[in-house]
Amino acid sequence: MSAIRVPASRMEKALAETGWRVMVPSGAGRKGGYVELRAGGRLPRECGDHTKPSTPPKGLVFPNNEELLSYVLGVKGEIEVGPASHTMARTVLYGTPPCDTASFRALDSALLKDMAEPGYAGKRGLLGVIGMACSRAGRWCFCTSVGLSPRSNIGADLMVYPDGDDLLVERVSDRLDGLWKRLEAGAAGADEKALRAVEGKFVPRVLNFVFEAEKLADALEKAFGSPYWKEFSERCVSCGICTFLCPTCHCFDITDVAKDELSGKRLRTWDTCQFPEFTGETSAHNPRKERWARQRQRVLHKFLYHPRNHGHMMCTGCGRCIRYCPVDINIAEGVMRLGGSK
């Protein structure tokens, strides 16, 4: 473990010297998102549910709508394919709460493992993540129930712990070593005892939705045929907001869009398992046409299928799907009801 203590102003100076684009959370709540820090701008000094925007950071590397290729048809039937650009400016996310920081572990597992999704892979290699320990939990937060915590560094390249006018900075991976070397030069080291002392300040209690993630897989598998799924989903309007605002949901559709009779482009666009036509087949059969079946798929994907395939929860406990659901469907209460509560 490597950790140093630096003034917060030094972090701002070091990031400015890199010339990289810096994205920070801005506008907590319904209109919030991750925005570019302008020259001379001030980095966030704290992190918590009160600073967490409604829009998660996944759109930076996995945009809602992205061109995969373009094509031109020749008069003799030949096809000329033009590759799309899957790059972006070198970017650092700064001040992400642990629930958003950990989302990149889930996205990397799904979109880089085995066969990498090219749009995501191209941009992910240019993204660094500086997570920040969380000092204030909200009424919808349940990170501690899914194996994380307000000071979790999972998914981060560097982790910062605010301490007055200073930051304790922990090196988690080598992805941002260029920045780390700028910070480390002349900085005071922080041993494990000092780091743990500052970490101990970031222990807001998460009380509203307390369950044991390790018990969920077996309980949910046994509850596959439970009649509770119909009760859980009876208010659902299939709007998809729970998945579009989720930091880890990554379903997509691919569409060919014609420009004219001889040319067009292929697009990858976000999709959601909550749309009625999501699993529609060309035979006209739809294996999940009922709302309860689609909600069951959402829950089981996060708490059963992904953990068994990748070894960790797909849900990060950010609470956005609960907070912004127009009909108050609560995924945490659902899994507690199905066997995850203590």
FISE-842433 format. One record per residue: residue number from 1; residue in one letter; x, y, z of N, C-alpha, C in turn. Coordinates in pm, whole numbers. Atoms other than C-alpha are relative to their C-alpha. Layout:
N
{NUM; A; {X; Y; Z}; {X; Y; Z}; {X; Y; Z}}
...
This chain:
342
{1; M; {84; -119; 0}; {0; 0; 0}; {87; 124; 0}}
{2; S; {-70; -128; 5}; {122; 352; -86}; {-101; 110; 26}}
{3; A; {89; -112; -31}; {-33; 665; 61}; {85; 121; 37}}
{4; I; {-68; -125; -30}; {70; 1029; 91}; {-101; 102; 48}}
{5; R; {83; -112; -42}; {-62; 1347; 246}; {42; 122; -80}}
{6; V; {-29; -119; 79}; {-88; 1653; 19}; {-108; 104; 25}}
{7; P; {106; -102; -4}; {-270; 1986; 32}; {-97; -21; -116}}
{8; A; {98; 16; 107}; {-592; 1979; -170}; {37; 86; -121}}
{9; S; {-40; -88; 110}; {-455; 2268; -375}; {108; -65; -87}}
{10; R; {-103; 67; 77}; {-165; 2048; -481}; {-62; -98; -99}}
{11; M; {71; 90; 91}; {-405; 1796; -631}; {-52; 79; -119}}
{12; E; {50; -83; 109}; {-564; 2075; -833}; {112; 40; -95}}
{13; K; {-113; -42; 82}; {-225; 2194; -955}; {54; -117; -82}}
{14; A; {-54; 117; 70}; {-104; 1844; -1043}; {-91; -44; -113}}
{15; L; {93; 37; 106}; {-418; 1765; -1241}; {5; 100; -115}}
{16; A; {-8; -103; 106}; {-394; 2096; -1428}; {127; -19; -84}}
{17; E; {-126; 18; 70}; {-32; 2017; -1519}; {-4; -117; -98}}
{18; T; {8; 115; 91}; {-129; 1688; -1683}; {-62; 38; -134}}
{19; G; {72; -36; 122}; {-347; 1864; -1939}; {-118; -90; -30}}
{20; W; {110; 91; 21}; {-606; 1591; -1901}; {-134; 69; 27}}
{21; R; {136; -45; -31}; {-979; 1652; -1904}; {-38; -56; 137}}
{22; V; {40; 42; -134}; {-1111; 1638; -1547}; {-151; 15; 12}}
{23; M; {146; 1; -16}; {-1474; 1543; -1483}; {-33; -15; 149}}
{24; V; {37; 1; -141}; {-1637; 1607; -1145}; {-152; -4; 13}}
{25; P; {146; -3; -22}; {-1985; 1551; -998}; {-47; 143; 21}}
{26; S; {52; -136; -10}; {-2198; 1863; -1025}; {-151; -3; -1}}
{27; G; {146; -11; 1}; {-2554; 1954; -943}; {-67; -123; 54}}
{28; A; {59; 119; -59}; {-2659; 1683; -702}; {-152; 0; -18}}
{29; G; {145; 12; 16}; {-3011; 1551; -748}; {-41; -18; -143}}
{30; R; {61; 36; 128}; {-3237; 1532; -1049}; {69; 59; -122}}
{31; K; {-63; -63; 115}; {-3042; 1768; -1274}; {152; -17; 2}}
{32; G; {-144; 14; -15}; {-2697; 1655; -1168}; {64; -95; -100}}
{33; G; {-76; 87; 89}; {-2428; 1490; -1375}; {148; 19; 25}}
{34; Y; {-145; -18; -7}; {-2053; 1464; -1425}; {38; 98; -111}}
{35; V; {-30; -107; 95}; {-1921; 1779; -1592}; {150; 28; 2}}
{36; E; {-142; -31; 11}; {-1583; 1903; -1708}; {36; 118; 91}}
{37; L; {-50; -106; -85}; {-1387; 2110; -1458}; {73; 102; -86}}
{38; R; {-60; -105; 81}; {-1296; 2441; -1619}; {134; 42; 58}}
{39; A; {-131; -47; -44}; {-949; 2593; -1599}; {-15; 90; 122}}
{40; G; {7; -78; -123}; {-892; 2731; -1251}; {-113; -41; 92}}
{41; G; {112; 46; -82}; {-1195; 2544; -1117}; {46; -72; 125}}
{42; R; {-32; 62; -130}; {-1203; 2404; -765}; {-53; -142; 4}}
{43; L; {41; 139; -13}; {-1212; 2032; -709}; {-94; -16; 119}}
{44; P; {87; 25; -115}; {-1482; 1892; -479}; {81; -27; 126}}
{45; R; {-69; 18; -128}; {-1378; 1900; -114}; {-67; -103; 89}}
{46; E; {69; 101; -78}; {-1631; 1648; 12}; {-84; -87; -93}}
{47; C; {77; 96; 79}; {-1834; 1354; -107}; {-108; -60; 89}}
{48; G; {108; 60; -77}; {-2166; 1216; 2}; {-125; -9; -85}}
{49; D; {124; 9; 76}; {-2522; 1149; -101}; {-47; 139; -44}}
{50; H; {40; -136; 34}; {-2570; 1528; -103}; {77; 54; -120}}
{51; T; {-76; -44; 118}; {-2311; 1559; -384}; {-18; -94; -118}}
{52; K; {13; 103; 103}; {-2413; 1253; -586}; {-104; 41; -104}}
{53; P; {97; -39; 102}; {-2574; 1347; -919}; {-90; -116; -40}}
{54; S; {92; 106; 43}; {-2870; 1157; -1062}; {59; -81; -115}}
{55; T; {-59; 69; 116}; {-2673; 1071; -1377}; {132; -64; 38}}
{56; P; {-125; 66; -37}; {-2400; 811; -1319}; {108; 26; -105}}
{57; P; {-109; -31; 92}; {-2058; 831; -1488}; {15; -96; -117}}
{58; K; {-22; 101; 104}; {-2100; 529; -1718}; {-8; 58; -141}}
{59; G; {18; -58; 132}; {-2206; 752; -2009}; {127; 57; -60}}
{60; L; {-127; -51; 52}; {-1851; 887; -2039}; {69; -102; -89}}
{61; V; {-69; 106; 75}; {-1720; 553; -2165}; {-97; -96; -69}}
{62; F; {102; 85; 60}; {-2046; 387; -2264}; {-121; 87; -30}}
{63; P; {104; -100; 25}; {-2258; 663; -2418}; {-133; -60; -43}}
{64; N; {136; 45; 32}; {-2631; 633; -2470}; {-15; -39; -146}}
{65; N; {11; 24; 143}; {-2590; 642; -2846}; {138; 15; -62}}
{66; E; {-134; -5; 56}; {-2269; 558; -3030}; {6; -70; -135}}
{67; E; {-17; 60; 131}; {-2179; 491; -3391}; {107; -109; 7}}
{68; L; {-94; 110; 3}; {-2009; 153; -3443}; {74; -9; -133}}
{69; L; {-62; 0; 132}; {-1942; 178; -3816}; {-91; 73; -98}}
{70; S; {80; -56; 109}; {-2057; 341; -4139}; {18; -90; -122}}
{71; Y; {-11; 87; 117}; {-2120; 172; -4473}; {-50; 73; -125}}
{72; V; {42; -50; 130}; {-2155; 256; -4841}; {-13; -119; -94}}
{73; L; {24; 109; 94}; {-2305; 18; -5097}; {39; 46; -141}}
{74; G; {-38; -31; 137}; {-2149; 12; -5443}; {-107; -41; -99}}
{75; V; {102; 30; 101}; {-2349; -9; -5762}; {4; -146; -43}}
{76; K; {-12; 142; 35}; {-2223; -366; -5817}; {-19; -92; 121}}
{77; G; {27; 81; -118}; {-2317; -483; -5469}; {112; -4; 101}}
{78; E; {-109; -1; -96}; {-1982; -423; -5301}; {-35; 91; 118}}
{79; I; {26; -76; -122}; {-1982; -285; -4946}; {131; 56; 53}}
{80; E; {-117; -64; -61}; {-1731; -36; -4813}; {-37; 39; 144}}
{81; V; {29; -24; -142}; {-1722; -29; -4432}; {103; 97; 57}}
{82; G; {-88; -97; -65}; {-1579; 267; -4243}; {-7; -15; 150}}
{83; P; {2; 16; -146}; {-1475; 213; -3881}; {-30; 132; 70}}
{84; A; {28; -118; -80}; {-1597; 455; -3615}; {114; 23; 99}}
{85; S; {-100; -32; -102}; {-1371; 630; -3368}; {-52; -37; 138}}
{86; H; {39; 38; -136}; {-1382; 479; -3021}; {97; 59; 101}}
{87; T; {-97; -64; -89}; {-1152; 724; -2854}; {-60; 123; 64}}
{88; M; {39; -125; -64}; {-1179; 1032; -2635}; {126; 63; 57}}
{89; A; {-113; -65; -64}; {-951; 1281; -2465}; {36; -75; 129}}
{90; R; {-43; 59; -127}; {-745; 1147; -2174}; {-78; 67; 112}}
{91; T; {97; -52; -95}; {-988; 1187; -1886}; {21; -58; 139}}
{92; V; {-2; 45; -139}; {-987; 1167; -1508}; {-134; 36; 64}}
{93; L; {118; -24; -84}; {-1302; 1130; -1301}; {50; 28; 141}}
{94; Y; {-47; -35; -135}; {-1247; 1303; -967}; {-119; 16; 94}}
{95; G; {101; -19; -103}; {-1453; 1281; -651}; {-121; -89; -13}}
{96; T; {114; 91; 12}; {-1673; 986; -743}; {-26; -68; 134}}
{97; P; {31; 74; -122}; {-1854; 834; -445}; {29; -148; -21}}
{98; P; {-37; 141; 15}; {-1762; 471; -373}; {-100; -83; -80}}
{99; C; {98; 77; 77}; {-2089; 345; -526}; {21; 19; -150}}
{100; D; {-29; -23; 142}; {-2003; 508; -860}; {138; -51; -38}}
{101; T; {-135; 51; 26}; {-1636; 418; -833}; {-4; -150; -26}}
{102; A; {8; 146; 13}; {-1722; 50; -789}; {-75; -43; -124}}
{103; S; {75; 37; 119}; {-1949; 60; -1093}; {92; -44; -113}}
{104; F; {-90; 35; 108}; {-1643; 33; -1317}; {50; -144; 11}}
{105; R; {-32; 142; -13}; {-1560; -309; -1172}; {-106; -84; -70}}
{106; A; {108; 76; 63}; {-1901; -435; -1284}; {-1; 20; -151}}
{107; L; {-1; -26; 144}; {-1884; -265; -1625}; {118; -68; -68}}
{108; D; {-117; 66; 58}; {-1531; -393; -1689}; {-22; -150; -12}}
{109; S; {26; 144; 3}; {-1640; -747; -1601}; {-91; -37; -116}}
{110; A; {99; 32; 102}; {-1932; -734; -1842}; {45; 37; -141}}
{111; L; {-28; -54; 133}; {-1784; -533; -2130}; {144; -18; -47}}
{112; L; {-138; 24; 41}; {-1413; -621; -2131}; {40; -148; 6}}
{113; K; {-34; 141; -16}; {-1411; -988; -2030}; {-39; -80; -125}}
{114; D; {25; 87; 116}; {-1395; -1253; -2305}; {6; 82; -129}}
{115; M; {2; -80; 123}; {-1501; -1039; -2605}; {-30; 145; 36}}
{116; A; {16; -139; -42}; {-1448; -668; -2539}; {-93; 76; -94}}
{117; E; {85; -89; 79}; {-1713; -421; -2654}; {89; 115; -47}}
{118; P; {-104; -90; 49}; {-1501; -196; -2881}; {-18; 146; 41}}
{119; G; {21; -139; -39}; {-1664; 138; -2799}; {41; 23; 144}}
{120; Y; {-35; -13; -142}; {-1627; 84; -2425}; {151; -18; 20}}
{121; A; {-142; 29; -19}; {-1278; -66; -2448}; {89; 116; -44}}
{122; G; {-83; -109; 51}; {-1142; 220; -2656}; {5; 118; 93}}
{123; K; {4; -115; -88}; {-1252; 484; -2409}; {43; -35; 143}}
{124; R; {-35; 39; -138}; {-1202; 288; -2088}; {151; 7; 24}}
{125; G; {-145; -7; -15}; {-829; 270; -2153}; {52; 141; 17}}
{126; L; {-40; -140; -13}; {-820; 651; -2149}; {-61; 68; 122}}
{127; L; {69; -55; -116}; {-1014; 694; -1825}; {69; -43; 129}}
{128; G; {-46; 28; -135}; {-870; 720; -1475}; {-106; 42; 99}}
{129; V; {105; -27; -99}; {-1088; 720; -1164}; {65; 31; 135}}
{130; I; {-45; -38; -135}; {-1008; 908; -843}; {-124; 5; 88}}
{131; G; {116; 7; -89}; {-1264; 802; -587}; {22; 81; 126}}
{132; M; {-8; -76; -124}; {-1342; 995; -271}; {-87; -66; 107}}
{133; A; {76; 59; -110}; {-1449; 859; 65}; {-123; 85; 30}}
{134; C; {131; -62; -16}; {-1811; 938; 144}; {-24; 37; 147}}
{135; S; {19; -46; -137}; {-1897; 1144; 452}; {-145; 10; 42}}
{136; R; {142; -16; -34}; {-2277; 1150; 436}; {-86; -98; -79}}
{137; A; {90; 95; 65}; {-2514; 864; 361}; {-138; 62; -16}}
{138; G; {135; -50; 23}; {-2861; 928; 224}; {-103; -107; 34}}
{139; R; {107; 91; -39}; {-3196; 766; 292}; {-15; -116; -98}}
{140; W; {12; 106; 98}; {-3169; 558; -27}; {127; -84; -11}}
{141; C; {-129; 69; 13}; {-2809; 438; 23}; {-2; -137; 68}}
{142; F; {-17; 130; -65}; {-2729; 73; 92}; {129; -68; -46}}
{143; C; {-127; 56; 49}; {-2366; 27; -18}; {54; -109; 92}}
{144; T; {-55; 97; -94}; {-2279; -165; 300}; {-69; -136; -10}}
{145; S; {70; 126; 14}; {-2536; -432; 215}; {41; -78; -124}}
{146; V; {-43; 68; 122}; {-2374; -514; -121}; {152; -16; -4}}
{147; G; {-143; 28; -8}; {-2017; -560; 0}; {91; 119; -17}}
{148; L; {-81; -121; 10}; {-1900; -198; -28}; {-7; 76; 132}}
{149; S; {7; -84; -119}; {-1861; 84; 224}; {21; 144; -42}}
{150; P; {-21; -141; 35}; {-1847; 466; 236}; {146; 34; -27}}
{151; R; {-142; -26; 28}; {-1467; 438; 210}; {60; -107; -91}}
{152; S; {-48; 106; 89}; {-1443; 151; -42}; {79; 59; -116}}
{153; N; {-81; -47; 113}; {-1170; 195; -305}; {-11; -91; -122}}
{154; I; {18; 91; 113}; {-1294; -78; -541}; {-34; 80; -126}}
{155; G; {22; -71; 126}; {-1277; 48; -900}; {80; 127; -14}}
{156; A; {-77; -124; 4}; {-1054; 344; -811}; {144; -29; -44}}
{157; D; {-144; 4; 29}; {-704; 412; -943}; {76; 73; 110}}
{158; L; {-45; -68; -120}; {-638; 665; -669}; {-123; 21; 88}}
{159; M; {110; -25; -94}; {-852; 709; -356}; {40; 114; 90}}
{160; V; {-32; -113; -85}; {-868; 1034; -163}; {-93; 4; 121}}
{161; Y; {72; -14; -125}; {-973; 1094; 196}; {21; 143; 49}}
{162; P; {-16; -138; -45}; {-1036; 1464; 277}; {29; 6; 150}}
{163; D; {-38; -17; -141}; {-875; 1573; 605}; {34; 147; 21}}
{164; G; {-21; -143; -10}; {-922; 1946; 662}; {37; 58; -135}}
{165; D; {-47; -57; 126}; {-727; 2134; 396}; {88; -96; -77}}
{166; D; {-86; 100; 62}; {-533; 1819; 313}; {-81; -116; -57}}
{167; L; {54; 127; 49}; {-599; 1497; 127}; {99; -110; 32}}
{168; L; {-79; 121; 1}; {-470; 1155; 209}; {-32; -71; -130}}
{169; V; {19; 60; 131}; {-418; 995; -130}; {60; -140; 2}}
{170; E; {-43; 140; 3}; {-395; 619; -166}; {13; -47; -145}}
{171; R; {-21; 57; 134}; {-249; 456; -477}; {-60; -139; -3}}
{172; V; {70; 128; 6}; {-476; 168; -575}; {43; -81; -122}}
{173; S; {-47; 67; 121}; {-361; 87; -931}; {109; 85; -64}}
{174; D; {-106; -75; 67}; {-89; 197; -1172}; {-52; 84; -117}}
{175; R; {56; -69; 117}; {-329; 356; -1424}; {31; 150; 1}}
{176; L; {-26; -143; -12}; {-262; 710; -1294}; {137; 28; 59}}
{177; D; {-132; -16; -59}; {104; 672; -1208}; {67; 131; -42}}
{178; G; {-55; -130; 39}; {192; 985; -1407}; {-42; 109; 97}}
{179; L; {50; -96; -98}; {-27; 1190; -1175}; {57; -31; 138}}
{180; W; {-51; 40; -132}; {86; 992; -870}; {143; 50; 22}}
{181; K; {-139; -45; -14}; {452; 1078; -936}; {7; 150; 22}}
{182; R; {4; -145; -24}; {366; 1449; -954}; {-39; 30; 144}}
{183; L; {45; -23; -137}; {186; 1427; -621}; {104; -47; 102}}
{184; E; {-90; 64; -96}; {445; 1206; -455}; {128; 80; 22}}
{185; A; {-127; -74; -11}; {745; 1432; -524}; {-6; 102; 113}}
{186; G; {-6; -91; -113}; {823; 1599; -192}; {-116; -10; 97}}
{187; A; {117; 13; -88}; {497; 1487; -32}; {33; -81; 124}}
{188; A; {-17; 77; -123}; {476; 1354; 321}; {-67; -136; -15}}
{189; G; {59; 132; 7}; {421; 981; 336}; {-102; -21; 111}}
{190; A; {101; 35; -101}; {129; 833; 526}; {6; -150; 20}}
{191; D; {-5; 144; -26}; {173; 497; 694}; {-141; -55; 18}}
{192; E; {132; 64; -8}; {-109; 249; 736}; {-79; 50; 119}}
{193; K; {69; -49; -119}; {-190; 376; 1085}; {-64; 135; -27}}
{194; A; {54; -133; 31}; {-233; 733; 960}; {-117; -10; -97}}
{195; L; {108; 17; 96}; {-444; 618; 668}; {-125; -53; 66}}
{196; R; {115; 58; -68}; {-669; 407; 887}; {-66; 101; 94}}
{197; A; {56; -101; -89}; {-711; 698; 1129}; {-91; 95; -78}}
{198; V; {84; -88; 81}; {-842; 923; 851}; {-118; -77; -58}}
{199; E; {110; 83; 50}; {-1047; 639; 701}; {-111; -11; 103}}
{200; G; {98; 18; -107}; {-1217; 605; 1037}; {-99; 114; 13}}
{201; K; {94; -112; -3}; {-1381; 943; 988}; {-116; -19; -98}}
{202; F; {99; 19; 105}; {-1580; 809; 694}; {-80; -126; 26}}
{203; V; {81; 115; -38}; {-1824; 575; 861}; {-146; 41; 23}}
{204; P; {142; -31; -18}; {-2172; 722; 808}; {-80; -129; 4}}
{205; R; {76; 123; -17}; {-2425; 463; 914}; {-106; -12; -109}}
{206; V; {101; 30; 101}; {-2635; 307; 641}; {-102; -92; 65}}
{207; L; {94; 70; -88}; {-2949; 200; 823}; {-128; -48; -67}}
{208; N; {136; 22; 50}; {-3253; 192; 597}; {-21; -137; -63}}
{209; F; {17; 127; 72}; {-3190; -123; 392}; {117; -91; 36}}
{210; V; {-108; 83; -51}; {-2982; -373; 583}; {-28; -146; -34}}
{211; F; {13; 141; 33}; {-2938; -717; 431}; {140; -56; -25}}
{212; E; {-129; 65; 17}; {-2660; -969; 378}; {14; -50; -144}}
{213; A; {-13; 32; 142}; {-2545; -986; 18}; {40; -146; -22}}
{214; E; {-48; 137; 22}; {-2373; -1321; 62}; {-110; -104; 10}}
{215; K; {112; 95; -11}; {-2707; -1484; 141}; {-96; 8; -118}}
{216; L; {101; -27; 101}; {-2886; -1348; -162}; {-9; -103; -111}}
{217; A; {2; 87; 118}; {-2782; -1583; -441}; {-87; -123; 22}}
{218; D; {77; 121; -26}; {-2922; -1900; -286}; {-147; 33; 27}}
{219; A; {138; -37; -32}; {-3230; -1722; -152}; {-77; 40; -125}}
{220; L; {69; -44; 122}; {-3313; -1562; -488}; {-22; -116; -96}}
{221; E; {18; 116; 87}; {-3258; -1886; -674}; {-121; -82; 44}}
{222; K; {115; 74; -52}; {-3511; -2056; -446}; {-130; 76; -21}}
{223; A; {120; -83; 14}; {-3750; -1763; -492}; {-37; 26; -146}}
{224; F; {26; -26; 143}; {-3751; -1782; -874}; {-149; -8; -32}}
{225; G; {143; 18; 27}; {-4111; -1902; -876}; {-92; 65; 101}}
{226; S; {80; -62; -106}; {-4229; -1685; -586}; {-111; 88; -57}}
{227; P; {108; -89; 42}; {-4567; -1514; -626}; {28; 146; 35}}
{228; Y; {-31; -137; -40}; {-4407; -1206; -468}; {45; 85; -118}}
{229; W; {-44; -79; 114}; {-4263; -1102; -805}; {-114; 83; -60}}
{230; K; {116; -74; 53}; {-4612; -1000; -917}; {-35; 117; 90}}
{231; E; {26; -111; -93}; {-4665; -793; -605}; {107; 108; -13}}
{232; F; {-114; -93; 9}; {-4320; -635; -639}; {-11; 90; -123}}
{233; S; {-1; -74; 127}; {-4384; -523; -996}; {-135; 58; -40}}
{234; E; {134; -37; 44}; {-4755; -441; -996}; {-15; 148; -35}}
{235; R; {9; -143; 31}; {-4694; -63; -1003}; {90; 41; -116}}
{236; C; {-100; -35; 102}; {-4420; -77; -1270}; {-68; 51; -128}}
{237; V; {53; -57; 125}; {-4487; 140; -1578}; {98; -24; -116}}
{238; S; {-97; 37; 104}; {-4188; -2; -1774}; {67; 121; -64}}
{239; C; {-64; -120; 54}; {-4027; 341; -1812}; {149; -18; -21}}
{240; G; {-142; 28; 16}; {-3674; 204; -1773}; {92; 92; 76}}
{241; I; {-87; -94; -70}; {-3548; 484; -1548}; {92; -70; 98}}
{242; C; {-83; 74; -96}; {-3419; 229; -1298}; {128; -53; -64}}
{243; T; {-118; 52; 67}; {-3180; 90; -1557}; {82; 109; -66}}
{244; F; {-76; -107; 65}; {-3085; 408; -1742}; {78; 82; 103}}
{245; L; {-72; -73; -104}; {-2986; 578; -1412}; {87; -91; 85}}
{246; C; {-86; 94; -73}; {-2816; 265; -1281}; {144; 16; -48}}
{247; P; {-140; -15; 44}; {-2434; 302; -1284}; {58; -125; -65}}
{248; T; {-57; 123; 53}; {-2386; -62; -1389}; {-81; -66; -111}}
{249; C; {80; 62; 107}; {-2673; -153; -1626}; {62; 34; -136}}
{250; H; {-75; -19; 124}; {-2529; -199; -1974}; {-65; -69; -120}}
{251; C; {66; 61; 115}; {-2787; -362; -2203}; {-7; 99; -115}}
{252; F; {6; -89; 116}; {-2789; -225; -2556}; {-63; -71; -118}}
{253; D; {56; 49; 125}; {-2948; -265; -2896}; {88; 53; -113}}
{254; I; {-77; -43; 116}; {-2784; -236; -3239}; {-96; 20; -116}}
{255; T; {93; -38; 106}; {-2963; -62; -3524}; {76; 53; -120}}
{256; D; {-53; -58; 123}; {-2873; 9; -3886}; {-91; 114; -43}}
{257; V; {76; -120; 37}; {-2982; 360; -3984}; {45; 44; -138}}
{258; A; {-35; -38; 137}; {-2994; 442; -4355}; {6; 151; -15}}
{259; K; {-11; -141; 37}; {-2871; 781; -4472}; {-72; 25; -131}}
{260; D; {70; -2; 128}; {-2994; 716; -4823}; {-3; -145; -50}}
{261; E; {11; 137; 52}; {-3037; 413; -5053}; {132; -75; 0}}
{262; L; {-130; 67; 15}; {-2664; 342; -5064}; {94; 17; 120}}
{263; S; {-91; -22; -113}; {-2521; 448; -4727}; {-77; 10; 130}}
{264; G; {61; -9; -131}; {-2587; 449; -4359}; {103; -25; 109}}
{265; K; {-90; 26; -114}; {-2443; 374; -4017}; {-66; -100; 95}}
{266; R; {46; 97; -101}; {-2472; 116; -3742}; {21; 63; 137}}
{267; L; {-3; -65; -130}; {-2554; 245; -3393}; {-18; -101; 112}}
{268; R; {26; 71; -125}; {-2530; 98; -3046}; {-69; 97; 94}}
{269; T; {84; -87; -82}; {-2800; 243; -2821}; {-40; -73; 127}}
{270; W; {46; 62; -124}; {-2887; 179; -2458}; {-138; -62; -17}}
{271; D; {129; 67; -4}; {-3172; -64; -2409}; {-23; -43; 144}}
{272; T; {29; 40; -137}; {-3339; -198; -2098}; {-89; -124; 4}}
{273; C; {81; 121; -19}; {-3481; -528; -1981}; {-140; 33; 48}}
{274; Q; {132; -39; -48}; {-3779; -329; -1853}; {-96; 40; -111}}
{275; F; {88; -29; 111}; {-3914; -247; -2198}; {-73; -127; -44}}
{276; P; {77; 120; 35}; {-4193; -487; -2305}; {56; -75; -119}}
{277; E; {-48; 65; 121}; {-4032; -556; -2643}; {146; -44; 8}}
{278; F; {-143; 28; -13}; {-3680; -614; -2505}; {36; -142; -44}}
{279; T; {-29; 139; 35}; {-3696; -992; -2545}; {-89; -52; -113}}
{280; G; {82; 43; 112}; {-3929; -996; -2843}; {81; -70; -108}}
{281; E; {-69; 79; 102}; {-3831; -1253; -3104}; {-66; 21; -136}}
{282; T; {56; -15; 134}; {-3881; -1248; -3479}; {-117; -95; -25}}
{283; S; {113; 92; 11}; {-4121; -1538; -3433}; {-128; 58; 60}}
{284; A; {109; -68; -71}; {-4345; -1294; -3240}; {-17; -51; 142}}
{285; H; {5; 47; -138}; {-4284; -1490; -2919}; {81; 95; 88}}
{286; N; {-72; -83; -97}; {-4180; -1287; -2614}; {5; -75; 132}}
{287; P; {-8; 80; -121}; {-4051; -1495; -2321}; {-17; 80; 129}}
{288; R; {19; -80; -121}; {-4075; -1202; -2077}; {-95; 117; -30}}
{289; K; {95; -106; 34}; {-4383; -1010; -2182}; {-67; 59; 123}}
{290; E; {64; -50; -121}; {-4513; -974; -1825}; {97; 89; 78}}
{291; R; {-83; -92; -78}; {-4387; -691; -1604}; {76; -72; 111}}
{292; W; {-66; 68; -111}; {-4312; -925; -1314}; {119; -81; -48}}
{293; A; {-112; 76; 53}; {-4087; -1139; -1534}; {118; 91; -33}}
{294; R; {-107; -95; 31}; {-3894; -832; -1645}; {64; 55; 127}}
{295; Q; {-57; -45; -127}; {-3851; -705; -1289}; {81; -111; 65}}
{296; R; {-77; 113; -55}; {-3741; -1050; -1180}; {136; -10; -67}}
{297; Q; {-126; 5; 73}; {-3477; -1046; -1452}; {96; 109; 49}}
{298; R; {-85; -110; -49}; {-3346; -707; -1333}; {63; -34; 135}}
{299; V; {-49; 33; -133}; {-3314; -824; -974}; {99; -116; -5}}
{300; L; {-86; 118; 3}; {-3165; -1163; -1054}; {131; 27; -73}}
{301; H; {-124; -35; 70}; {-2913; -1015; -1299}; {99; 63; 97}}
{302; K; {-87; -73; -91}; {-2775; -788; -1027}; {45; -83; 119}}
{303; F; {-28; 65; -128}; {-2790; -1018; -728}; {24; -151; -10}}
{304; L; {-22; 144; 15}; {-2763; -1372; -870}; {91; -31; -119}}
{305; Y; {-76; 41; 119}; {-2635; -1405; -1228}; {138; 66; -7}}
{306; H; {-129; -68; 7}; {-2362; -1140; -1225}; {95; -46; 112}}
{307; P; {-90; 49; -104}; {-2221; -1245; -884}; {54; -141; -28}}
{308; R; {-48; 135; 28}; {-2203; -1608; -994}; {95; -4; -119}}
{309; N; {-88; -3; 117}; {-2039; -1519; -1325}; {130; 76; 25}}
{310; H; {-115; -89; -15}; {-1800; -1250; -1198}; {52; 14; 142}}
{311; G; {-53; 0; -137}; {-1766; -1291; -822}; {-32; 123; 82}}
{312; H; {37; -117; -78}; {-1921; -962; -709}; {-138; 48; -43}}
{313; M; {132; -53; 29}; {-2256; -786; -691}; {6; 99; -116}}
{314; M; {11; -101; 104}; {-2363; -588; -995}; {-59; 128; 57}}
{315; C; {56; -117; -67}; {-2557; -353; -767}; {105; 61; 92}}
{316; T; {-95; -68; -87}; {-2345; -89; -589}; {-67; 74; 116}}
{317; G; {70; -62; -113}; {-2614; 34; -350}; {-14; 151; -8}}
{318; C; {7; -147; 12}; {-2626; 389; -491}; {-139; 53; 32}}
{319; G; {136; -40; -34}; {-3004; 401; -446}; {-73; 81; -105}}
{320; R; {65; -83; 101}; {-3080; 589; -769}; {-132; -60; -48}}
{321; C; {122; 63; 53}; {-3336; 333; -889}; {-116; 14; 98}}
{322; I; {105; -20; -100}; {-3527; 375; -562}; {-42; 146; 4}}
{323; R; {24; -144; -15}; {-3494; 751; -540}; {-79; 59; -115}}
{324; Y; {60; -64; 116}; {-3606; 828; -894}; {-110; -82; -66}}
{325; C; {111; 78; 57}; {-3861; 553; -963}; {-130; 78; 18}}
{326; P; {122; -81; -11}; {-4188; 736; -1041}; {-112; -69; 77}}
{327; V; {107; 71; -71}; {-4394; 464; -872}; {52; -69; 126}}
{328; D; {-56; 43; -130}; {-4168; 393; -571}; {25; -150; 12}}
{329; I; {-43; 140; -11}; {-4050; 42; -653}; {138; -1; 65}}
{330; N; {-121; -1; -82}; {-3773; -43; -406}; {71; -135; -11}}
{331; I; {-70; 126; 23}; {-3521; -307; -513}; {59; -56; 129}}
{332; A; {-58; 46; -126}; {-3362; -321; -167}; {-106; -70; 86}}
{333; E; {106; 65; -74}; {-3691; -395; 4}; {-41; -131; -65}}
{334; G; {35; 123; 71}; {-3760; -652; -264}; {92; -115; 35}}
{335; V; {-91; 111; -30}; {-3445; -855; -202}; {-5; -35; 148}}
{336; M; {17; 32; -142}; {-3496; -825; 174}; {-120; -91; 19}}
{337; R; {122; 81; -10}; {-3844; -968; 133}; {24; -143; -52}}
{338; L; {-27; 129; 61}; {-3704; -1253; -77}; {110; -80; 67}}
{339; G; {-90; 84; -79}; {-3457; -1368; 183}; {134; 57; 34}}
{340; G; {-131; -54; -30}; {-3166; -1129; 218}; {12; 75; 129}}
{341; S; {-5; -79; -123}; {-3259; -959; 545}; {60; -80; 114}}
{342; K; {-61; 64; -116}; {-3081; -1029; 869}; {-108; -45; 98}}
